[in-house]
């Protein structure tokens, strides 16, 4: 909870006499703040402008009057005038008569200066002058420069070293033989090899982690990777990749699975793909997990002997092979281009999700169209054209000349 912000208002009360009688009629009054007991400069006026102060109407009640400088009906009171002036004095003018002497403002109005430290303002916006940094609405600090040096442009990078712990700050029991852990946000996700379970722990209190939920896995899970709302688990004993929905940490749910090569040991997810290193079969497999309910193998490649771990960054996959004592780098490619114009493209598989327009297209192999084909203009054919009717009957023709064909 944030502390309340003090209103920028100064209240002033007085008793006005006309002759020896309490005033009851509306009076024309000016309220100005000066930086000196006499002379000096106006730093605030209740009405009008500093250059041309204006009178405001005040109606006493049996001689008593009240005005809220900075409140409704008066000019806004800028707290910075208390930052920049050590002494301030209030001057009151009634009609053509100026009351003397001016009244010095005491401690309470200067509480506005609590917004500053030694006259320096606090802000979440980096400044080129002296300022006190405070976090923004998201709790982040923004600085112009952070470093070590004697100039405004530090030349040495700021390094904050860690420390060697002397003891654990907290612990919690898991299932039997925990093999892998992944932390995302306030939760830690653990797979237990012997008890074949996925467990979710709330680690927001590091000294007292709490088991939140669990789910059964395949046989002998060895690795877990979490991306967004899904956790990806490889099961060494059942040769499978499982996908769990962990959006509800109290009740993780297996939503899909797919068989892998023999002995999956490690998995890494990036975007729509999951990369699995298979220890026993010495392969790297790639699965399309864009539909978590039905992961699909899209390819595999041989690795060194007994790959133990896979890590993906950008377009490269890095595989560590435990028996051949090597790290291999695989180019897994992939790019999204909003619009592409190319002289030539060679592709093993080309999937077009919506529309494809071609000024000239040549297909050396076969073309399968599962729904409809619309041709506007001439249509030429060299070779046989086979139609399959709804009843399954095939009709083959070597020549077609039609002005209107409906099927």
N, C-alpha and C positions, 0 to 999 in steps of 0.2 A: 504494500500500500504506500502511495506517495504522500508526503506531508502536504497539507493545504498551503496554497500560496497566499501570502498576506496581501490584502487589497492596498492599492496605491492611493490612499485617501488620508488627508489630514483634516481632523475636525477642529473647528474654532467656535467658541461660544463667547458672547459678550452681553453687556447691558448698556443700552443706549438711552440717554436722557436728553430731552429737548427742554432747555431751561432747567427747571427742577422737577420736571414731570417725565414719567416713563413714556418713551415713544411707542405709539401704537399704529402709526401710519407707515405705508411703504416708503422705504428710503432707497436712494441711488447710492450704491457703495462699490468701491473697487478694492480688490485684495491682490497685492503684489508681493512676491518674494524677492529680496535683494541679497547680494553677497556681502553687504557691508552695513554697519549701523547707520551710516549717513553716506550720501552719494552712492558710489558703486554702480552696479548694473543689475537690471531686472533679469532674473532667471526663470520666473514663472509669473503668469497672471491668470486670474480665475476666469476672465472673459476678455474677448478681443485677442490681440497679439502682443508679444513682448514689445514690439516697436510701437504699437498703438493700443495700450490697455483700454478696455471698455468697462463701463459700470454695469452692475447687475442689480436687479430689484430684490430687496430684502424687506420682509414685513415682520417687525418685532412683535412679540406677544407680551404685553405689559412690560415693554422695555427689553425683554430678553430676545436675543436672536442667535441663530445657529447657521453655520455654513460648512459644507463638506468640500474642501478643496480637492479636486481630482474626481469628485463624485458626479452624480447626475446634475446637469445644468451648468457644470463648470468644465474648464479645459482639463484634459488628461494630465496627470502629474507624472513626469518622467523620473523614475528612481535615480537616474544617473546624475541628477543635479546634487544628490547627497554624496555621490561618489567623488564629484569634482570640486565640491566646496566644503571647507571645514566648518564655516559659520554661515548661517542663513537667518534673515530677519524678515518678519512680516510687517508690511506697511498697509494701513487701512485708510481709505479716503471716503468721507461721507459728504456727498454733494461736492462743494468746492473746498471743503476743509479736510486737510490731511492731519491725521492724528500723529502725535509725536510723544515719545520716541517710538521707533520701530520695536516690535517685540521679537526677541531672539527665540528661534526654535531650539528646543532642548532635546533630550535623549530620544524620546519616542519616535519622532519623525525620522531621525537618523538610523532607526532600525531598518529602513530601506536599504542601508548599506550592507545588510547581512547578505544581500545578493552578490557581494563582491568580497574578495580577500585582498587586503591592502590596496583597494582600488582597482583590482583586476577582476574582470568579468568571467563568468563560467559559461562555456558553450560547447555544443557537440560538433560544431563546424570548425575544421582546422583553420587557424589564423596565422598570418605572417607576423603579427605582433604578439606581445605577451598575453596569454590567456590560460584559464583553468579548464582542462578537458573534463567533460562529463560524458557519460554514455548516451547513445541515441535511444530511440524507442525500443530497439531490439537488443539493447545491452552491449552494443559494440562501441569501441573507442576508435576515433579517427585522428591521426597525427600527420603533420607535414613531414617530419623526419624523426626517426628513432635511431640512435647510435651513440657512439662514444667519440668525442672530439672537443675541440675548443672553439670551433666556429659554428655558424648557423647551418652549415652543411657537414654533418658528421662524416668522417672518413673511415671510421672503423665500425663494422657491423656489431650491433648489440647481440651478445650471446648470453643466454640464460641457461647455465648448466643444470642438469638434473642432479639427483643425489642417489647414493647407493642405499636402498632400504635395509633396515636392520631387522625388520619383522613384517609379517603380513598385517594389513590393517583390518582384514575381515575374511571370512570363509563360510562355505556352506556345503553340505553333502550333496553329491550327485548320484546318478545311477552307477552301475558297475562298469569299470574300465572306460572312463571318459577319454575320447580320442582327439576331439577337435572342439574349438570354441570360436565364436564370432560375436563381436559386440557392435550393436547399432543403437544409437541413442541411449536410452536408459535400460536396455535389455541385453543380456548375454545369452547366446544360444549354444547349447552343448549337445553333442551326440555321444552316446554311450555304447561302446563296441559290444560288450558282453550282454548288457541288458536290453539291447536293441531299442533304444528310446531317444527321442529328441526332447530336451528339457529347455524351458525358458525361465530365466531368472531376472528379477527386477534388481538392478545393481545401482539404483539412484542413491541409495545409502550404502556407500562402499564398505562400511564397517559391519553391515548386516544384510548381505544379499538374501533375497527371498525367492523361493520357488513359486512361479506364477502359473505355469501350465506345462503339460507334456503330451506327447503323442508317440505311438509306436512307429518304428521304422522297419526297413527290410533287415536282412541278416547282416550283422557285423558292420554297422556304419563307421566309416573312417574319417569323413570330412564333411564340413558344413560351410556354406557361403550364403550370406543374406544380402538381398538387393531389393530395397523397397518393402513391399508387403509379402514377398516370397522368400522362402529359404530353400536352398538346393542341397540335397544330401546324397552322397554316393555310398552304396552298400556293397562292401567287398564280398560278403558271403553270398548275396543273391544277385550279384552282377546287375545292378540297377541304379538309375538316377531317379530320385524322388523329388517332387515339388510340393512344398507345404505353404499354405496360406497362413501367415503369422500376424495378420492384421489385428486379430484378437489374441494377445499374448496368453490369455488364460485358457484358450482352447485352439491350439494350432491344429490345422486339418490338412491331411494329405489330399491334394487335388489332382495329382497326375503322376505318372511314372513311365519309364521306358527302359528297355534292356540296354546294357552297355556291352562292350567287349569284356573279356575275362579279367577279373581282379581290379575294379576301379578303386583308386586310392585318393584322388584329389579332384576338386572341382572349383572352377572360377566362373562367375557370371559377369557378363558385360553386355548391356543393352538387351537385345533379343536372343543372344546366344549364351550357352553354357559350354564350357570347355572341360573335358574330363580326361585325366591321365590314368590309363589302365596299367597297373603294376605288373600283372601276370602276362598279359598279351603284348606289352610294350607298344602301346599305341596312344595317340592323342585323338580323341573324338570330339566333334563339334555337334551340338544339338540346338535346334531352333526351339526356344521356349516361349515364343511370342504368344502361343496359346498354352497356358500352364497345364491345362487338362490333358493335352496330347502333345508332349514333347516329341520332336522328330529328329532323327539322326540325319545330318546333311553332309557328313563326310568324316574321314579319318585318315591318319597318316602314321607311319611307323616312327618310333622314337628309339633312343638308346635303350639299354637293358634295364628293366624294372624302373620305370619313371615313378617318382615318389611325390612330386609336387608340380603344379602348373600355376602360372601367374600371367595375367594378360594386362597389357598397357598399350592403349592406342591400337595400332594395327599389328602388334607383335605379341606372340605367346612365348613364354619362357618356361622350359621344362627341365627339371633337375632329374637326372637318371642315377639311381643309387648304386647300381652294380657296375655301370660303365664309367662312373665318376666323371660325368659330363653335364654341362648345361647346353641345351639346344635352343635356338631362336627360330621360331616359325612365323612367316609372314601370313597373317590371317586376313589381310586386306580389308576391303569394305570401305565404301564411300557413298554418301548421299549427295546427289547433285540435282538442284532444282530444275535445270534445263541443260541438255547436252546436245551439242552439234558436233558430229564426228564424221571424218571421211570414211572410216571403216571400223566395224566392231566385230570381234570374234568372241563368242560366248558359248560355253558348254551348255548352260541352261539360261533361258531368258524368260522371265515371268513379267507380264504386263497386267497390272491390277485393274486399270480402267480402260483407257483408250490408246490405241497405237495408230499413228498416221504415218504412211510411207509414200514418198513420191515415186520410188522405184524399189521393189523388193525382190530378191531372188533367194529361193529356198532350195538347197541342194539335196536335202533329205525329205522327210515327210512332214506334212502339216496336219495337225489334228485340231479340229474346231468343235468344241463340245456344245456350243449353243447356236449362235446364228452368224451368218456372213452376209454383209451388205456390200454390194459392188455398184458404184455409180459410174457409168462409162463402159468402155469396151472390156470384155473378159476373154482372154485367150487361153487355150489349153493344148498342150502337147502331151499325149499319153492318155491313159485311161482315167476316168473319173468314176468313183464308186459311191453310190448312195445306199444308205441302209435305212429301210423303211421302219415305221413304228413297230411292225410285226416281226422285224428281224431279217426280212428278205433283202438280199443285196442285188442291185441292178448296176451293171457296168456298161458304160458307153465310151466310145472313142471319139465321138463328135457331138457337139451340142450347138445348135443355133436357135436361140430363143429371144423373143422380144419381151416376154413377160412370163416369169416362172413363179408359181405360188405353191408352197408346200405346207 
